[in-house]
Amino acid sequence: MIKDELERVREALADLCEPLHDAFVWAGQRRSEALPELIHAEYKWHGTHTVRALAHHRLRKTNLGVWALSGNHARNGELWLTDSDYSVRVLHALNDKDVPPPGLNRARRAYYHNPPLPTQEKLTGPAYDRLIALWRLDVRTGAASFRVVRPIGKWRFGGTAKTDLDFPLPETAVDMRSLHFEPAVEGLDDVRLPEEEDGK
């Protein structure tokens, strides 16, 4: 079951690799050219919102395959994508390590509460798997990077994120389709392959 799910994730997200990287690199360049002063620490929040708005604008004009923009971008710059099986919430990452916690908002807590992969039964309906894509732009090079996680619970700020998938989104669909998932190292809540659990 879990191997089928991993294959499904690989195939589903392949169409988003190039468009997401392209949109955020373009948005970061536009922000740097138009508003270079937003690089200063006290304005970084504004720069982040500007990049996300520009990326949303670029994605709106891009062929995303089976994916479509969703959510309400007018509400604090939401950038969500959906296909027939997944919903991806695109959030800014403060660093390479942490995953933003759900906080107290009920809707956000519900979004973070996927059933764990090893025990999940096949479900039906739109966007039943809820993923988070955490984006960052390299200050020196302008390169975009994305980390995809599948949350399975709640945690507090600074705590250990409860996820059962956690992987970098490759830049190309070809690389995504050849992505090999490894069992999590001790202490992380990443995907664990059945072979390892069975001692094989």
For each residue, the residues with C-beta under 8 A, 3 or more apart:
1: 4 5 117 118 120
2: 5 6 117 118 191 193 194
3: 6 7 193 194
4: 1 7 8
5: 1 2 8 9 117 120
6: 2 3 9 10 165 181 191
7: 3 4 10 11
8: 4 5 11 12 85
9: 5 6 12 13 86 165
10: 6 7 13 14 176 177 179
11: 7 8 14 177
12: 8 9 15 83 85 86
13: 9 10 16 17 86 88 148 169 176
14: 10 11 17 173 176 177
15: 12 19 64 65 66 67 173
16: 13 19 20 64 67 81 88 133 169
17: 13 14 20 21 169 170 171 172 173 175 176
18: 21 22 171 172 173
19: 15 16 22 23 59 62 63 64
20: 16 17 23 24 55 59 90 133 135 144 146 169
21: 17 18 24 25 144 146 169 171
22: 18 19 25 26 58 62
23: 19 20 26 27 54 55 58 59 62
24: 20 21 27 28 51 55 135 137 144
25: 21 22 28 29 137 142 143 144
26: 22 23 29 30 54 55 58
27: 23 24 30 31 50 51 52 53 54 55 57 58
28: 24 25 31 32 51 137 142 144
29: 25 26 32 33 142
30: 26 27 33 34 54
31: 27 28 34 35 38 47 50 51 54
32: 28 29 35 36 39 142
33: 29 30 36
34: 30 31
35: 31 32 38 47 50
36: 32 33 39
37: 40 43
38: 31 35 43 44 46 47 50
39: 32 36 43 44 47 139
40: 37 43 44
41: 44
42:
43: 37 38 39 40 46 47
44: 38 39 40 41 47 48
45: 48 49
46: 38 43 49 50
47: 31 35 38 39 43 44 50 51
48: 44 45 51 52 92
49: 45 46 52 53 77
50: 27 31 35 38 46 47 53 54
51: 24 27 28 31 47 48 54 55 137
52: 27 48 49 55 56 77 79 90 92
53: 27 49 50 56 57 73 77
54: 23 26 27 30 31 50 51 57 58
55: 20 23 24 26 27 51 52 58 59 79 90
56: 52 53 59 60 69 73 77 79
57: 27 53 54 60 61
58: 22 23 26 27 54 55 61 62
59: 19 20 23 55 56 62 64 69 79 81
60: 56 57 69
61: 57 58
62: 19 22 23 58 59
63: 19
64: 15 16 19 59 67 68 69 81
65: 15
66: 15 83 84
67: 15 16 64 81 82 83
68: 64 81 82 83
69: 56 59 60 64 73 79 80 81
70: 80 81 82 87 127
71: 75 78 79 80 89
72: 75 78
73: 53 56 69 77 78 79
74:
75: 71 72 78
76:
77: 49 52 53 56 73
78: 71 72 73 75 89
79: 52 55 56 59 69 71 73 89 90
80: 69 70 71 87 88 89 90
81: 16 59 64 67 68 69 70 87 88 90
82: 67 68 70 86 87 88 126 127
83: 12 66 67 68 86 127
84: 66 126 127
85: 8 12 126 127 128 129
86: 9 12 13 82 83 127 129 130 131
87: 70 80 81 82 111 127 129 130 131
88: 13 16 80 81 82 131 132 133 148
89: 71 78 79 80 111 130 131 132 133
90: 20 52 55 79 80 81 132 133 135
91: 100 132 133 134 135
92: 48 52 134 135 136
93: 96 98 99 100 134 135 136 147
94: 98 100
95: 98
96: 93 136 147
97:
98: 93 94 95 158 161
99: 93 132 134 149 151 161 163
100: 91 93 94 132 134 157
101: 154 155 156 157 159 161
102: 105 108 109 111 112 151 154 155
103: 108 109
104: 109
105: 102 108 109
106: 109 110
107: 110 111
108: 102 103 105 111 112
109: 102 103 104 105 106 112 113 154
110: 106 107 113
111: 87 89 102 107 108 130 151
112: 102 108 109 130 151 152 153 154 162
113: 109 110 151 152 153 154
114: 120 129 130 150 151 152 164
115: 119 120 121 152
116: 119 120 152 164
117: 1 2 5 120 150 164 165 191
118: 1 2 164 192 194 197
119: 115 116
120: 1 5 114 115 116 117 123
121: 115
122:
123: 120 128
124: 128
125: 128
126: 82 84 85
127: 70 82 83 84 85 86 87 130
128: 85 123 124 125
129: 85 86 87 114 150
130: 86 87 89 111 112 114 127 150 151
131: 86 87 88 89 148 149 150 165
132: 88 89 90 91 99 100 148 149 150 151
133: 16 20 88 89 90 91 146 147 148 169
134: 91 92 93 99 100 146 147 148 149
135: 20 24 90 91 92 93 144 145 146
136: 92 93 96 144 145 146
137: 24 25 28 51 142 143 144 145
138: 141 142 143 144 145
139: 39
140:
141: 138
142: 25 28 29 32 137 138
143: 25 137 138
144: 20 21 24 25 28 135 136 137 138
145: 135 136 137 138 168 169
146: 20 21 133 134 135 136 168 169
147: 93 96 133 134 166 167 168 169
148: 13 88 131 132 133 134 165 166 167 168 169
149: 99 131 132 134 161 163 165 166
150: 114 117 129 130 131 132 163 164 165 166
151: 99 102 111 112 113 114 130 132 161 162 163
152: 112 113 114 115 116 162 163 164 189
153: 112 113 162
154: 101 102 109 112 113 162
155: 101 102 159 160 161 162
156: 101 159
157: 100 101
158: 98
159: 101 155 156
160: 155 189
161: 98 99 101 149 151 155 166 189
162: 112 151 152 153 154 155 189
163: 99 149 150 151 152 166 189 190
164: 114 116 117 118 150 152 189 190 191 192
165: 6 9 117 131 148 149 150 181 190 191
166: 147 148 149 150 161 163 184 188 189 190 191
167: 147 148 179 181
168: 145 146 147 148
169: 13 16 17 20 21 133 145 146 147 148 176
170: 17 175 176 179
171: 17 18 21 175
172: 17 18 175 176
173: 14 15 17 18 176 177
174: 177 178
175: 17 170 171 172 178 179
176: 10 13 14 17 169 170 172 173 179
177: 10 11 14 173 174
178: 174 175
179: 10 167 170 175 176
180:
181: 6 165 167 191 193
182: 193
183: 190 191 192 193 196
184: 166 188 189 190 191 192
185: 188 190
186:
187:
188: 166 184 185
189: 152 160 161 162 163 164 166 184
190: 163 164 165 166 183 184 185
191: 2 6 117 164 165 166 181 183 184
192: 118 164 183 184 196 197
193: 2 3 181 182 183 196 197
194: 2 3 118 197 198
195: 198 200
196: 183 192 193 199 200
197: 118 192 193 194
198: 194 195
199: 196
200: 195 196
